[in-house]
Amino acid sequence: MNGFSRKPTGLPPEVSSFIEGAEKRTEQPPAPVEPRELPWNAPGVRGDLIKTFNIRLPEPYHLKLAYIAEHTPHSMHNFCMDVLKSAIDAEIEGLTGKRSKS
């Protein structure tokens, strides 16, 4: 025997309805962000202004990047820029549902 003498009672109706309401899910995707709200579309943002961003790579990846630069026409910087800009645009398109203007 487990020591319980009676069956537990149900929850009060207001608690049950609260729980049922909390479990309902809507399957609507979030609304895409409006272009005017995106920081790269703000007035005064310049495409010709270059900003610096340093990246820390584990040594094996730094050596791989150097290998790519030695065996292709790309410099380490140009290779990273091409790959990174494409990845950023793809991620932005996934987040906003709109193609990013380069």
N, C-alpha and C positions, 0 to 999 in steps of 0.2 A: 504494500500500500504506500502511496506517495505522501500521505499526510494532509491532503486537501479534503475538506469535508463537503464543499459544494462547488458547483460550476460557476465560473466568473460571469457576471452580468454584462450585458452589452453597454456600449457607450451611449451617453445622452444624445438625442437626435441632433442637437446643434453642433456637437463635437463631430459626429459622424458626417454631417453635411459639410462641415469645414474640411475634413480630411478628404472627402470625395472631390470637393472643388479644387483642392490643392493638387490632386493627382491627375486632373484633366490637363492634357497637353495640346497645344495648337501646333500644327505642322507647317505653319507659315514661316518661310525664311525671313530673316531680318531685311528691312527695306534697304535698298542700296543708298549709300551716302551721296548727297547732292554734290556735284563738282565744285560749287562755290564754297563748300565747307572744307575742301581738301587744301592742305597747306601749300602744296606746290602750285596751286591755281590762284594763290593770293596775289593781289596787285603788288608790284615791286619785286617779285621773284624773277631772277635773271638766269637764263639758260647759259649765258657766257661766263658767269661767275663760278669759279671752281672752288669747292670747299674740300678741306683735308679730312681724311678719316684713316686712322692707322688700324691695322689688323695684326693680331698676334697669331701666328701659325705655329703649330708643332713642327719641330725640326724636319721630320720626314716629309711633311707637306711643303715646307719651304724648299727642300731639295728637289721634290717632284716639280714644283713650279719653276725652279731654275733649269731643270732638265727640259721642260717644255720650251722655255725661252731659248735654250741652246739648240734645240732640234726643230724649231719652227720659225717662221718669220716674225712671230710675236715677241715683244718684250714682256717681262713679268708683269709690268704695269698694264700694258695694253690687253694682255690675255685676261687679267683679273677684271678690268673695266668692262670688256665685252661680255664676259660671263655674268658678272654682278649686275650690270644694267638689265640684261635680259631676265635674270631671276627676280629682280625687284619689280620690273614691269609685270611679269607673270603673277607674282604674289599680289600686287595691287589690283590686277584684273580679277583675281579670285576673291579679294576682299570687297571690292566695290561693284563688281559685275560690269565694269566698263574698262575699255582699253585705255592705258595710260598714254598721254601724248608725250613723246620724247622731245 
